[in-house]
């Protein structure tokens, strides 16, 4: 005399419905719960991510000559020439690299002021061991 598990579950649901009709499983209630969960995911995860992606693509399309850009590889350079698909950036004096426009992480409109000051100070610095001595003893 074995009882079929499906029959036992049906009897438990019927017993619960007899005691408390609101406790019975309602498919509409389950569907409503799924809709609420989807709405929460949409407004807190999906929608902000799509907005951020559109802003990033707009930034990439608006890069023009003279902008300083940072690539996903961490290379910082100044845009020398641009076309629809890629950019020619100068990463050092006389060193130019072609970068795919979609691989640009961010755009800086002006180079950092303190970096430019350090470059000018380094250009005027002493060369050789005298310059090394000044660097090591500088406080």
C-alpha positions in Angstrom: 0.0 0.0 0.0 2.2 2.7 -1.3 0.9 6.2 -1.8 1.8 8.0 -5.0 3.8 11.2 -4.1 1.7 13.4 -6.5 -1.5 12.2 -4.8 0.0 13.0 -1.4 1.0 16.5 -2.5 -2.5 17.1 -3.9 -4.0 16.1 -0.6 -1.7 18.4 1.4 -2.7 21.4 -0.9 -6.4 20.6 -0.5 -6.0 20.3 3.3 -4.2 23.7 3.4 -6.9 25.3 1.2 -9.6 24.0 3.5 -7.9 25.5 6.5 -6.8 28.8 4.9 -8.1 29.6 1.4 -5.5 32.4 0.9 -2.7 30.0 1.5 -3.5 27.9 -1.6 -1.1 28.3 -4.5 -2.4 30.9 -6.9 -0.7 31.0 -10.4 -1.5 34.6 -10.7 0.3 35.4 -7.5 3.4 33.6 -8.7 3.3 35.5 -12.0 2.9 38.8 -10.2 6.0 38.0 -8.1 8.1 37.2 -11.2 6.9 40.5 -12.8 7.9 42.5 -9.7 11.4 40.8 -9.6 11.9 41.5 -13.3 10.9 45.2 -12.8 13.4 45.5 -10.0 16.2 44.0 -12.1 15.3 46.2 -15.1 15.3 49.5 -13.1 18.3 48.8 -10.9 20.6 46.8 -13.3 19.6 46.7 -16.9 18.5 50.3 -17.5 21.5 52.0 -15.8 23.9 49.8 -17.7 22.4 50.6 -21.0 22.5 54.3 -20.2 26.2 54.1 -19.3 27.0 52.2 -22.5 25.3 54.8 -24.7 27.2 57.6 -22.9 30.5 55.8 -23.4 29.8 55.2 -27.1 28.9 58.9 -27.6 32.2 59.9 -25.9 34.1 57.6 -28.3 32.4 59.0 -31.3 33.1 62.6 -30.2 36.9 62.2 -29.8 38.6 64.7 -32.0 42.1 66.0 -32.8 43.9 67.4 -29.8 42.1 65.4 -27.2 44.1 63.3 -24.7 42.8 59.8 -24.5 43.4 56.7 -22.3 43.1 53.3 -23.9 41.9 50.1 -22.2 45.6 49.0 -22.1 46.4 52.1 -20.0 48.2 54.0 -22.8 47.8 57.8 -22.5 48.3 59.8 -25.7 47.2 62.8 -27.7 45.1 62.4 -30.8 46.9 63.5 -33.9 44.4 62.3 -36.5 41.1 60.5 -36.4 38.8 58.8 -38.8 35.6 56.8 -38.3 37.2 53.6 -37.2 40.6 54.4 -35.6 42.8 57.1 -34.1 46.4 58.0 -34.5 47.7 59.0 -31.1 51.1 60.2 -30.1 52.2 58.6 -26.8 55.7 60.1 -26.7 57.8 62.5 -28.8 57.8 61.0 -32.3 56.1 57.8 -31.2 52.7 57.4 -32.9 50.3 54.5 -32.5 47.1 53.6 -34.4 44.3 52.7 -31.9 40.9 51.3 -32.7 38.4 54.0 -31.6 36.3 51.4 -29.7 39.3 50.6 -27.4 39.4 54.1 -25.9 38.5 54.0 -22.2 38.2 57.7 -21.5 38.9 61.2 -22.9 40.7 64.0 -21.1 40.2 67.4 -22.5 43.4 68.9 -20.9 46.5 67.1 -19.8 47.2 67.2 -16.1 48.9 70.5 -15.1 51.2 69.0 -12.6 52.4 66.5 -15.2 53.3 69.3 -17.6 55.1 71.1 -14.8 57.2 68.0 -14.0 58.1 67.6 -17.6 59.4 71.2 -17.8 61.4 70.8 -14.6 62.9 67.5 -15.9 63.9 69.2 -19.2 65.9 71.8 -17.3 67.5 69.2 -14.9 71.1 68.4 -14.8 72.3 65.3 -16.8 74.4 62.5 -15.6 75.7 61.9 -12.0 75.2 65.6 -11.0 71.5 65.3 -11.8 71.3 61.9 -10.0 72.9 63.4 -6.9 70.4 66.3 -7.0 67.5 63.9 -7.3 68.7 61.6 -4.4 69.4 64.5 -2.0 66.3 66.5 -2.8 63.9 66.7 0.2 
